Amino acid sequence: KTTKKIGVYLLQPLHCSHFNTIYQATFKEFVEHRSRSSILAYNASFSACEELHRMIFKDIKVIHLQKVIDNCGKNYPTLRKIKVMFNQMYKYALKYDLVTKDYSDFVEIAKHKDKNPNKIDRNPFSKEAIDILWDLTSDRYYQIILMLIYTGVRVSELLELKKEDINLEKQYFDVKKSKTENGIRRVPIADCILPFFENWYSYSTTETLLCTRDQKSFKYRNYYDSYWLPLFEQIGLKEYTPHCTRHTCVSLLAEA
């Protein structure tokens, strides 16, 4: 029998390949050129399906896929991403005649919609909380939170924003990589946060606008664990997550 090498695996021919092999092939064809956040989402979805990794893909049935959904303990948004990953894998497998049926269509996630095990209330920041943040803007890392609130961008979009994509004179920046096609957009910089963008533009020696204290570009986990959480612990507002800034922006716009 001949073998093929895909990614880091030495594999049997695709028609008798394991789940992890089909994932690697699918990733290479449909995913690896997407945004960084999409890549991370696919990799996280794959990790949640460990019990399938060594199964022959053509032998996997609905019952196996559904078992992952029902028992992985993930929240509803993550379950949606896992199902999307299944969809893409079957799209690849059907394209190359590795299976005859798309079992991902029969996977049910709706029943988990109101059973989010890690549910966090994504409430907008209160006026009092925003006032506290404004009082702390002498610390440039508190400025970032207000930059998120007054632009409404995803935290990953701001952390990955390159200085070359910012026009301070005309007060806008371009998001060139996003989770969705509609996410590619031009975002205005409000007058109230323009000084923060100017401050960071001068301070950062990296290609990105924002950086760590040792002048390195942020990874989301690093930012959340080493900056976001400590900053909010200091002021006793641990109930807020980065996604709350987007809800806050929407609320402020609606109020205005």
Residue, then its C-alpha position, 0 to 999 in steps of 0.5 A: k500500500t502507498t502512503k501519503k504525508i499530510g501535515v505531521y502525519l504519515l498516513q494510509p490512503l485517504h479512503c481509510s484515513h482517520f478523523n485527524t487526517i481528514y481534519q488536516a487535509t480539510f484545514k489545508e484546503f479550506v481554513e489555513h488562509r483564513s483569519r487568525s481567529s478562524i484558525l484558532a476556532y477550528n483548532a479548538s473545535f478539533s481539540a474538543c473531538e479527541e474521542l474521534h481523532r483515531m477513528i476511521f472517518k468513513d466509519i463515523k456515524v451520526i451517533h459518534l458526532q452527536k456524542v461529541i456534541d452532547n458530552c464535550g461540555k462546551n458552550y453553545p457558540t463553541l458547539r456551533k463551531i464544532k458543527v461547522m468544522f464537521n460540515q467542512m470536513y464532510k464537504y472535503a470528504l464528499k469532494y474526494d469521494l471518501v464518503t457517500k453521505d454528509y452525517s454532519d447535517f443530522v447533528e443537533i445542537a439547538k437543544h443545548k442553546d439554553k444550557n451553556p455551562n460556561k455562560i457569562d452575562r455579557n452585559p454592557f459596562s455601566k456608566e459608573a464602570i466607564d467613568i472609573l475607566w476614564d479616571l484611570t487613563s494615565d495607565r495606557y493599558y486601561q486606555i485599551i478597554l476604552m478603545l474597545i468600547y468606543t470602536g466596538v471591534r472584537v478584541s482580536e481585531l484590535l490586538e492584531l491591528k497593524k500601525e500601517d492600517i491606521n490613518l490618524e489624520k483622518q481618524y480611521f483604521d481598516v480591519k483587514k482580517s476578521k472572523t466574517e466577510n462583513g468584518i472587513r471594514r473601515v472603523p472610525i476613531a472617535d475624538c475622545i479616544l484619538p489621543f489613546f491611538e496617538n499615544w500607542y502609535s508613538y509608544s509601540t515599536t512593533e508592527t502592531l498598534l498595541c504591545t506588551r510591556d516588553q514591546k511584543s505583539f499580543k496573543y489573546r491569551n496573554y492579553y486576557d490573562s496578564y492584562w485584562l484580568p489583573l486590571f479589572e481585579q484592581i478595580g473590583l469589576k471582575e464581572y466584565t469580559p472583553h466581549c462586553t465592550r462590543h455590547t457597550c458600544v451598541s448600547l452607547l450608539a443606541e442611546a445616542 
